Amino acid sequence: GGIFKRHAKMPSSVVVSRAAVVGFFKGFFASLGFDGFHASILFFCVVFLTATTEAKSRDRCSMNTAQKEVAYRLGSLFRHGDLAYHFEACEYVAGKGLALGHAGLSSCSSSVVDMLKSYVSMTPSSALAPFLHTLQKMMGTDRCDSESGLLEADFCAVWASESLKPDLQQLQWDLVDKLLMQPSEALSSTLALKLALSRAVVFDAALQLYDLGIPDPVTSLVEKTNANLGRQAIDKLVSLEDEFAWLSEFLNVRLQHLGGDVGAASDEGWKSEIARVKVYEYLMHTRQYALSNVVGVFTNDYIVEIQSGHLAPQEQANCPSANTPDPFALHRLRHLRGS
């Protein structure tokens, strides 16, 4: 469930080939003088170290704090029209109930209600406490959306006041990280995305499409992108050139989705959000792959500069930086050389 889905188990043919590899290496260690027991132990130690190294390699290009800040602030720009974190935001949205906080999470979701329960348990005297029982009763029912509108005036005033408090702000951060940032980074690592820009685009799709009621929307967009490129549903990208092509196509697929060609996002409200994809297209075409230093965004809809600070050299190790060659220049160069 949710916006990301688990993937099918490995095909049996691959399992068989792994069994053959296990037998080969156990035999190899045995030929070096190890008995069967010690050969097995040595083999599984090698497998464990290899798997650990591979996992670290996949995650080494995860966005750092500064890059995540750019992604978060762009999300705030698209939702609220400025770069501030609007913890106090609260409004009734048809089909979603009350959209709360800077990420606009739905009051009809169990995750948001659980967050409020945690806050009330931390602060029993909170003015939000009287609303908790009502929200729990409405959660997951058909009437949650319609009845949320009746709460808007009273609840939103209290929410705005309570959201000035650090404890509720931290709970909001933790929930957005758990529901959106961590899963999007995990999906990006599965795809072996190396560019911070690519990872931010995946996160932005999660941020935009959360709570829409569309089954697994982000994973579905990824699978459609890979299908358009002739790749398997969830397929690792080996080279930067692969990733440049993937990023460009993923943005195209998002534009199609917002235009109503895919899924349920076909109304005028969602079409107006096409500008958010255009912003990321601008960042791609201006080679701001690392989202470092100052990110300048200019489209017909937004003009903004985001100061995200400087990346420490070790945080960029083995990951593309702002100096990564322009992918379109690479394609032109290959065309001129006839290769």
ZANUBA-117197 format. One line per field, with one value per residue (C-alpha): x, y, z; chain; residue in three letters; residue number from 1. Coordinates in nm, 4 decimals, padded with zeros to 6 digits. Layout:
% ZANUBA-117197
u (X, ...)
v (Y, ...)
w (Z, ...)
cadena (A, ...)
residuo (ALA, ...)
num (NUM, ...)
***
This chain:
% ZANUBA-117197
u (00.0000, 00.0950, 00.2801, 00.5560, 00.5019, 00.7156, 00.8526, 00.8125, 01.0534, 01.3518, 01.2670, 01.3364, 01.5870, 01.8002, 01.7702, 01.8962, 02.1923, 02.2777, 02.2711, 02.5203, 02.7439, 02.7267, 02.8335, 03.1194, 03.2697, 03.2280, 03.4140, 03.6808, 03.7444, 03.7500, 04.0197, 04.2335, 04.2346, 03.9303, 03.6937, 03.3252, 03.2206, 03.4935, 03.4532, 03.0847, 03.1638, 03.4251, 03.1905, 02.9055, 03.1457, 03.2483, 02.8816, 02.7955, 03.0828, 02.9956, 02.6279, 02.7167, 02.9523, 02.6901, 02.4259, 02.6615, 02.7458, 02.3755, 02.3158, 02.6293, 02.4504, 02.1497, 02.0719, 02.2494, 02.0862, 02.1507, 02.0131, 01.7050, 01.6471, 01.6340, 01.3803, 01.1684, 01.1736, 01.0817, 00.7905, 00.6826, 00.7091, 00.4824, 00.2251, 00.2314, 00.3893, 00.6993, 01.0053, 00.8929, 00.8027, 00.4299, 00.3790, 00.0617, -00.1031, -00.4524, -00.7280, -01.0135, -00.9394, -01.2207, -01.1356, -00.8618, -01.0141, -00.7959, -00.4532, -00.2169, 00.1313, 00.3927, 00.3486, -00.0337, -00.0861, -00.4473, -00.6329, -00.8177, -00.5011, -00.4116, -00.0542, -00.1638, -00.4075, -00.1318, 00.0949, -00.1726, -00.2148, 00.1592, 00.1500, -00.1477, 00.0216, 00.3282, 00.1137, -00.2116, -00.3242, -00.3027, -00.6030, -00.5926, -00.6915, -01.0700, -01.0526, -00.8653, -01.1666, -01.3645, -01.0760, -01.0295, -01.3989, -01.3942, -01.0643, -01.0982, -01.4726, -01.6613, -01.7705, -01.4189, -01.3806, -01.7198, -01.7249, -01.3722, -01.5067, -01.7260, -01.4174, -01.2132, -01.2847, -01.2394, -00.9705, -00.7479, -00.7297, -00.6113, -00.3753, -00.2094, -00.1503, -00.0182, 00.2094, 00.4215, 00.5465, 00.8705, 00.7312, 00.4543, 00.6924, 00.9347, 00.6556, 00.5601, 00.9208, 00.9440, 00.6214, 00.7176, 01.0562, 00.8955, 00.6135, 00.7856, 01.1591, 01.2755, 01.0656, 01.1589, 01.5281, 01.4923, 01.3307, 01.6054, 01.8682, 01.6931, 01.7227, 02.0865, 02.0209, 02.3395, 02.2215, 02.0738, 01.8474, 01.7026, 01.6389, 01.4722, 01.2412, 01.1339, 01.0700, 00.8713, 00.6469, 00.5867, 00.5134, 00.2675, 00.0836, 00.0551, -00.3016, -00.4573, -00.6055, -00.4108, -00.2543, 00.1268, 00.1495, 00.5253, 00.6251, 00.3757, 00.5357, 00.8811, 00.7606, 00.6031, 00.9264, 01.1317, 00.8832, 00.9112, 01.2887, 01.2656, 01.3835, 01.2446, 00.9866, 01.2424, 01.5843, 01.9142, 02.0708, 02.4327, 02.5762, 02.5236, 02.4094, 02.1371, 02.0370, 02.0228, 01.7868, 01.5843, 01.5477, 01.4321, 01.1751, 01.0526, 00.9801, 00.7960, 00.5861, 00.5025, 00.3911, 00.1666, 00.0253, -00.0555, -00.2077, -00.4523, -00.2962, -00.2196, -00.4024, -00.6564, -00.4846, -00.6822, -00.8688, -00.7684, -00.6270, -00.3623, -00.2914, -00.1965, 00.0842, 00.2645, 00.4846, 00.6522, 00.7795, 00.8939, 01.1057, 01.2867, 01.3265, 01.4952, 01.7329, 01.8154, 01.8813, 02.0989, 02.3016, 02.2244, 02.2539, 02.4045, 02.1533, 02.4481, 02.5334, 02.2664, 01.9940, 01.8322, 01.4872, 01.3304, 01.0142, 00.7073, 00.5623, 00.8476, 01.1581, 01.3467, 01.6926, 01.7492, 02.0625, 02.1333, 02.4907, 02.8007, 02.8525, 03.1463, 03.3845, 03.3360, 02.9599, 03.0112, 03.2527, 03.1834, 02.8625, 02.8173, 02.8641, 02.7660, 03.0625, 02.9031, 02.9044, 02.5863, 02.4090, 02.2759, 02.6295, 02.7433, 02.4763, 02.5681, 02.9375, 02.8713, 02.6549, 02.9301, 03.1834, 02.9491, 02.9387)
v (00.0000, 00.3659, 00.5529, 00.2966, -00.0750, -00.3770, -00.5593, -00.9211, -01.1843, -01.2835, -01.5207, -01.8875, -01.9020, -01.6455, -01.8372, -02.1499, -01.9629, -01.8302, -02.1867, -02.2797, -01.9890, -02.0977, -02.4500, -02.3187, -02.1004, -02.3616, -02.6026, -02.3367, -02.2822, -02.6569, -02.6889, -02.4487, -02.6934, -02.5817, -02.8550, -02.8287, -02.6542, -02.3897, -02.3388, -02.2618, -02.0192, -01.8389, -01.8178, -01.6628, -01.4122, -01.3001, -01.2768, -01.0692, -00.8260, -00.7921, -00.7266, -00.4677, -00.2896, -00.2930, -00.1468, 00.1327, 00.1962, 00.2275, 00.4757, 00.6874, 00.9251, 00.9844, 01.3524, 01.5252, 01.7762, 02.0761, 01.9006, 01.7834, 02.1419, 02.2502, 01.9742, 02.0672, 02.4389, 02.3812, 02.1701, 02.4586, 02.6983, 02.4801, 02.4327, 02.7651, 03.0124, 03.0934, 02.9248, 02.9233, 02.6054, 02.6453, 02.4201, 02.6173, 02.5493, 02.4053, 02.4107, 02.1953, 02.0247, 01.8333, 01.4643, 01.4941, 01.6397, 01.8903, 01.9385, 01.9993, 02.1412, 02.2345, 01.9007, 01.9178, 01.5723, 01.4596, 01.4652, 01.1543, 00.9407, 00.7208, 00.8508, 01.2090, 01.1049, 00.8980, 01.2038, 01.4091, 01.1340, 01.1468, 01.5229, 01.5186, 01.2510, 01.4770, 01.7855, 01.6751, 02.0348, 02.1028, 02.2756, 02.0046, 01.7350, 01.7943, 01.7368, 01.4083, 01.1861, 01.3335, 01.2856, 00.9257, 00.8492, 01.0021, 00.8450, 00.5873, 00.6435, 00.7760, 01.0819, 01.1934, 01.4173, 01.5863, 01.6274, 01.7642, 02.0752, 02.1354, 02.1351, 02.3729, 02.7046, 02.5867, 02.3227, 02.5279, 02.8183, 02.5860, 02.3979, 02.7235, 02.8243, 02.4846, 02.4593, 02.7405, 02.4923, 02.3024, 01.9628, 01.9656, 02.0985, 01.8131, 01.5560, 01.7008, 01.6713, 01.3127, 01.2141, 01.3689, 01.1990, 00.8607, 00.8771, 01.0561, 01.1204, 00.7777, 00.5764, 00.8056, 00.7773, 00.3981, 00.3869, 00.6130, 00.3791, 00.0789, 00.2596, 00.3480, 00.7195, 00.9201, 01.2752, 01.4701, 01.6342, 01.2965, 01.2037, 01.5384, 01.4838, 01.1436, 01.3035, 01.5858, 01.3332, 01.1627, 01.4958, 01.5955, 01.2665, 01.1563, 01.0979, 01.1194, 00.7719, 00.6557, 00.3112, 00.3353, 00.6497, 00.7112, 00.3530, 00.3489, 00.6606, 00.5004, 00.1808, 00.3756, 00.5730, 00.2542, 00.0970, 00.4014, 00.3557, -00.0179, -00.1096, -00.3500, -00.2176, -00.1433, -00.1482, -00.0096, 00.2675, 00.1813, 00.4977, 00.8701, 00.8806, 00.6294, 00.8516, 01.1667, 00.9885, 00.8480, 01.1865, 01.3550, 01.0818, 01.0720, 01.4446, 01.3876, 01.1153, 01.3463, 01.6141, 01.3606, 01.2561, 01.6141, 01.6705, 01.3871, 01.1249, 00.8888, 00.8062, 01.0252, 01.3647, 01.5117, 01.8074, 02.1696, 02.1938, 01.9372, 02.0759, 02.4025, 02.2133, 02.1467, 02.4431, 02.2410, 01.9915, 02.2803, 02.4063, 02.0722, 02.0692, 02.4083, 02.2713, 01.9784, 02.1971, 02.4346, 02.1374, 02.1935, 01.8226, 01.8520, 02.1089, 02.2781, 02.6398, 02.8732, 02.7116, 02.9653, 02.8725, 03.0695, 02.9768, 03.1686, 03.0861, 03.1116, 03.3217, 03.2182, 03.1660, 02.9046, 02.9239, 02.5681, 02.6084, 02.4258, 02.0517, 01.9038, 01.7236, 01.3867, 01.4118, 01.4328, 01.1395, 00.9270, 01.1208, 01.3656, 01.7317, 02.0581, 02.0051, 01.6969, 01.7372, 01.8537, 01.5333, 01.7133, 01.8273, 01.4646, 01.3512, 01.6284, 01.5407, 01.1733, 01.2701, 01.4927, 01.2143, 00.9730, 00.7363)
w (00.0000, 00.0249, -00.2458, -00.2817, -00.3285, -00.2555, -00.5535, -00.6551, -00.5300, -00.7379, -01.0255, -00.9530, -01.2397, -01.0595, -00.7325, -00.9085, -01.0532, -00.7064, -00.5726, -00.8425, -00.7411, -00.3760, -00.4724, -00.6849, -00.4136, -00.1423, -00.3679, -00.4345, -00.0626, -00.0074, -00.2770, -00.0722, 00.2162, 00.4155, 00.5297, 00.4353, 00.7565, 00.7523, 00.3771, 00.4328, 00.7163, 00.5059, 00.2093, 00.4074, 00.5680, 00.2190, 00.1126, 00.4224, 00.3689, -00.0002, 00.0731, 00.3394, 00.1015, -00.1748, 00.0581, 00.1643, -00.2011, -00.2888, -00.0074, -00.0423, -00.2801, -00.0553, -00.0227, 00.2626, 00.4957, 00.2696, -00.0382, 00.1509, 00.2615, -00.1021, -00.1752, 00.1274, 00.0499, -00.3146, -00.1904, 00.0319, -00.2623, -00.4746, -00.1978, -00.0145, -00.2575, -00.0538, 00.0971, 00.4614, 00.6485, 00.7125, 01.0141, 01.0898, 00.7516, 00.7802, 00.5200, 00.4029, 00.0702, -00.0967, -00.1157, 00.1440, 00.4594, 00.6409, 00.4810, 00.7723, 00.8063, 00.5496, 00.3668, 00.3650, 00.5184, 00.5477, 00.8797, 00.7597, 00.7637, 01.0588, 01.0527, 01.1168, 01.3891, 01.5536, 01.5410, 01.7187, 01.9786, 02.0458, 02.0804, 02.3167, 02.5291, 02.5496, 02.6173, 02.7877, 02.8352, 02.4600, 02.3080, 02.0363, 02.2877, 02.2591, 01.8804, 01.9004, 01.9774, 01.6868, 01.4430, 01.5579, 01.5014, 01.1519, 01.0432, 00.7677, 00.7231, 00.4223, 00.6152, 00.7130, 00.4110, 00.4310, 00.8100, 00.8180, 00.6516, 00.9554, 01.1796, 00.9679, 01.1425, 01.5015, 01.4499, 01.2189, 01.4617, 01.7395, 01.5062, 01.3961, 01.7566, 01.8676, 01.5625, 01.7001, 01.9604, 01.8842, 01.9924, 01.7312, 01.4652, 01.5370, 01.5154, 01.1767, 01.0579, 01.1828, 01.0067, 00.6717, 00.6959, 00.7728, 00.5159, 00.2293, 00.2519, 00.3702, 00.1202, -00.1704, -00.0828, -00.0584, -00.4040, -00.5403, -00.3957, -00.5532, -00.8864, -00.8008, -00.8603, -00.8086, -00.8731, -00.5828, -00.8406, -00.9463, -00.5843, -00.5156, -00.8137, -00.6758, -00.3361, -00.4942, -00.6705, -00.3346, -00.1685, -00.4381, -00.4796, -00.1170, 00.0073, -00.3391, -00.3169, -00.6239, -00.5583, -00.5446, -00.7613, -00.7358, -00.8083, -01.0955, -01.2457, -01.2121, -01.3802, -01.6675, -01.7090, -01.7279, -01.9693, -02.1980, -02.1946, -02.2636, -01.9161, -01.6558, -01.4084, -01.1335, -01.2952, -01.1658, -01.3687, -01.4389, -01.5930, -01.5570, -01.9181, -01.8244, -01.5358, -01.7479, -01.9891, -01.6989, -01.5260, -01.8453, -01.9139, -01.5526, -01.5711, -01.9017, -01.7401, -01.4495, -01.6953, -01.8711, -01.5348, -01.4370, -01.7797, -01.7218, -01.9487, -01.6606, -01.3374, -01.1625, -01.1619, -01.4495, -01.2995, -01.3485, -00.9970, -01.0731, -01.4177, -01.2467, -01.0718, -01.3988, -01.3048, -01.0276, -01.2863, -01.5073, -01.2158, -01.1959, -01.5738, -01.5423, -01.2773, -01.5066, -01.8107, -01.6049, -01.4738, -01.1051, -01.0343, -00.6857, -00.5539, -00.3837, -00.3109, -00.4557, -00.6638, -00.8942, -01.0195, -01.3000, -01.4873, -01.5941, -01.2524, -01.0050, -00.9545, -00.6433, -00.5040, -00.2384, -00.0259, 00.0809, 00.2043, 00.0853, 00.0658, 00.2510, 00.0098, 00.1782, 00.1302, -00.2459, -00.2646, -00.5739, -00.6436, -00.9309, -00.8480, -01.0116, -01.2452, -01.4029, -01.7835, -01.9511, -02.0737, -02.3792, -02.4667, -02.4335, -02.6784, -02.9237, -02.8948, -02.9673, -03.2644, -03.4090, -03.3664, -03.5373, -03.2362)
cadena (A, A, A, A, A, A, A, A, A, A, A, A, A, A, A, A, A, A, A, A, A, A, A, A, A, A, A, A, A, A, A, A, A, A, A, A, A, A, A, A, A, A, A, A, A, A, A, A, A, A, A, A, A, A, A, A, A, A, A, A, A, A, A, A, A, A, A, A, A, A, A, A, A, A, A, A, A, A, A, A, A, A, A, A, A, A, A, A, A, A, A, A, A, A, A, A, A, A, A, A, A, A, A, A, A, A, A, A, A, A, A, A, A, A, A, A, A, A, A, A, A, A, A, A, A, A, A, A, A, A, A, A, A, A, A, A, A, A, A, A, A, A, A, A, A, A, A, A, A, A, A, A, A, A, A, A, A, A, A, A, A, A, A, A, A, A, A, A, A, A, A, A, A, A, A, A, A, A, A, A, A, A, A, A, A, A, A, A, A, A, A, A, A, A, A, A, A, A, A, A, A, A, A, A, A, A, A, A, A, A, A, A, A, A, A, A, A, A, A, A, A, A, A, A, A, A, A, A, A, A, A, A, A, A, A, A, A, A, A, A, A, A, A, A, A, A, A, A, A, A, A, A, A, A, A, A, A, A, A, A, A, A, A, A, A, A, A, A, A, A, A, A, A, A, A, A, A, A, A, A, A, A, A, A, A, A, A, A, A, A, A, A, A, A, A, A, A, A, A, A, A, A, A, A, A, A, A, A, A, A, A, A, A, A, A, A, A, A, A, A, A, A, A, A, A, A, A, A, A, A, A, A, A, A, A, A, A, A, A)
residuo (GLY, GLY, ILE, PHE, LYS, ARG, HIS, ALA, LYS, MET, PRO, SER, SER, VAL, VAL, VAL, SER, ARG, ALA, ALA, VAL, VAL, GLY, PHE, PHE, LYS, GLY, PHE, PHE, ALA, SER, LEU, GLY, PHE, ASP, GLY, PHE, HIS, ALA, SER, ILE, LEU, PHE, PHE, CYS, VAL, VAL, PHE, LEU, THR, ALA, THR, THR, GLU, ALA, LYS, SER, ARG, ASP, ARG, CYS, SER, MET, ASN, THR, ALA, GLN, LYS, GLU, VAL, ALA, TYR, ARG, LEU, GLY, SER, LEU, PHE, ARG, HIS, GLY, ASP, LEU, ALA, TYR, HIS, PHE, GLU, ALA, CYS, GLU, TYR, VAL, ALA, GLY, LYS, GLY, LEU, ALA, LEU, GLY, HIS, ALA, GLY, LEU, SER, SER, CYS, SER, SER, SER, VAL, VAL, ASP, MET, LEU, LYS, SER, TYR, VAL, SER, MET, THR, PRO, SER, SER, ALA, LEU, ALA, PRO, PHE, LEU, HIS, THR, LEU, GLN, LYS, MET, MET, GLY, THR, ASP, ARG, CYS, ASP, SER, GLU, SER, GLY, LEU, LEU, GLU, ALA, ASP, PHE, CYS, ALA, VAL, TRP, ALA, SER, GLU, SER, LEU, LYS, PRO, ASP, LEU, GLN, GLN, LEU, GLN, TRP, ASP, LEU, VAL, ASP, LYS, LEU, LEU, MET, GLN, PRO, SER, GLU, ALA, LEU, SER, SER, THR, LEU, ALA, LEU, LYS, LEU, ALA, LEU, SER, ARG, ALA, VAL, VAL, PHE, ASP, ALA, ALA, LEU, GLN, LEU, TYR, ASP, LEU, GLY, ILE, PRO, ASP, PRO, VAL, THR, SER, LEU, VAL, GLU, LYS, THR, ASN, ALA, ASN, LEU, GLY, ARG, GLN, ALA, ILE, ASP, LYS, LEU, VAL, SER, LEU, GLU, ASP, GLU, PHE, ALA, TRP, LEU, SER, GLU, PHE, LEU, ASN, VAL, ARG, LEU, GLN, HIS, LEU, GLY, GLY, ASP, VAL, GLY, ALA, ALA, SER, ASP, GLU, GLY, TRP, LYS, SER, GLU, ILE, ALA, ARG, VAL, LYS, VAL, TYR, GLU, TYR, LEU, MET, HIS, THR, ARG, GLN, TYR, ALA, LEU, SER, ASN, VAL, VAL, GLY, VAL, PHE, THR, ASN, ASP, TYR, ILE, VAL, GLU, ILE, GLN, SER, GLY, HIS, LEU, ALA, PRO, GLN, GLU, GLN, ALA, ASN, CYS, PRO, SER, ALA, ASN, THR, PRO, ASP, PRO, PHE, ALA, LEU, HIS, ARG, LEU, ARG, HIS, LEU, ARG, GLY, SER)
num (1, 2, 3, 4, 5, 6, 7, 8, 9, 10, 11, 12, 13, 14, 15, 16, 17, 18, 19, 20, 21, 22, 23, 24, 25, 26, 27, 28, 29, 30, 31, 32, 33, 34, 35, 36, 37, 38, 39, 40, 41, 42, 43, 44, 45, 46, 47, 48, 49, 50, 51, 52, 53, 54, 55, 56, 57, 58, 59, 60, 61, 62, 63, 64, 65, 66, 67, 68, 69, 70, 71, 72, 73, 74, 75, 76, 77, 78, 79, 80, 81, 82, 83, 84, 85, 86, 87, 88, 89, 90, 91, 92, 93, 94, 95, 96, 97, 98, 99, 100, 101, 102, 103, 104, 105, 106, 107, 108, 109, 110, 111, 112, 113, 114, 115, 116, 117, 118, 119, 120, 121, 122, 123, 124, 125, 126, 127, 128, 129, 130, 131, 132, 133, 134, 135, 136, 137, 138, 139, 140, 141, 142, 143, 144, 145, 146, 147, 148, 149, 150, 151, 152, 153, 154, 155, 156, 157, 158, 159, 160, 161, 162, 163, 164, 165, 166, 167, 168, 169, 170, 171, 172, 173, 174, 175, 176, 177, 178, 179, 180, 181, 182, 183, 184, 185, 186, 187, 188, 189, 190, 191, 192, 193, 194, 195, 196, 197, 198, 199, 200, 201, 202, 203, 204, 205, 206, 207, 208, 209, 210, 211, 212, 213, 214, 215, 216, 217, 218, 219, 220, 221, 222, 223, 224, 225, 226, 227, 228, 229, 230, 231, 232, 233, 234, 235, 236, 237, 238, 239, 240, 241, 242, 243, 244, 245, 246, 247, 248, 249, 250, 251, 252, 253, 254, 255, 256, 257, 258, 259, 260, 261, 262, 263, 264, 265, 266, 267, 268, 269, 270, 271, 272, 273, 274, 275, 276, 277, 278, 279, 280, 281, 282, 283, 284, 285, 286, 287, 288, 289, 290, 291, 292, 293, 294, 295, 296, 297, 298, 299, 300, 301, 302, 303, 304, 305, 306, 307, 308, 309, 310, 311, 312, 313, 314, 315, 316, 317, 318, 319, 320, 321, 322, 323, 324, 325, 326, 327, 328, 329, 330, 331, 332, 333, 334, 335, 336, 337, 338, 339)
***
